[in-house]
């Protein structure tokens, strides 16, 4: 997908033929490096290859990442990135069909570092982004993370008013968001502190955000890592649980008819990294081990699961980051470690599987 020393992070389908992937390249100088925010494009009419797609320069000195990209149409998309102190917020870009434009989202006072990790662009004037900000605490030698959640109206970013989350010493962040309608938006992440890590789920009804109770996951600790919408108002969520003995496992939740329910994954399923819905079938990318990834596809209700055999097809090992379904194909974006002649970081790869619509 790219020259060595680059990483792809997220995928979006722009139209019937074009797919974009966000991420960054590593610009080395001696033993140090700077991030170069990067967008790649694949046009199915021109084969399976990827090429870099130009965006516009960020603010002076901006050397961060494009953490996610989402397109609501070929003439509307949003790229989200990281905090740039001189700009006073998180640097993003929006696409209007012919040009990119920089925008900056607000962050809490005295922010040390921050970034958006996910964006869902429902229309050109309705997008939500989630992430984190590192902020000072009352202890001058300490800091903690708090979640970021902002709305893009096509012109500017506005920070959402959120309920009180966690205790004074608890950190928390939001890693994923999906908007079904202007008055039906879900965001998820985790809260962490002295008591461990617990999953965090928020919902917006068009007026306010509130925290929603998560079904019992039966393990000592858990966190959300992915959300994806399905037909008829269904939402699928996935993440990681940690048992008392330290064992990590993946979990799946399904939202339908106003209720979240847990859908048991096959025994031994690894932590979930990403989820998409193909028709009405959820597809979860799971991290089997260090830089080893597989994918499982369920039926519409999550009562039957099938491995897509990704682990066998992904040699050398692939560390999966995202998955995207478009009816006829399933794309898994990941990263392969460096090997002979492939630089210090490795390189991004997309595995594509043709499926029955």
Helices and strands as residue ranges (DSSP letters): E 6-13, E 18-29, E 32-43, G 44-46, E 51-52, E 68-73, E 76-84, G 85-87, E 89-95, E 100-106, E 113-123, E 126-136, E 143-152, E 157-159, E 171-181, E 184-193, E 196-204, E 209-211, E 221-229, G 231-233, E 235-242, E 248-256, E 259-262, E 271-278, E 281-289, E 292-298, E 305-307, H 310-313, E 319-325, E 329-336, E 347-354
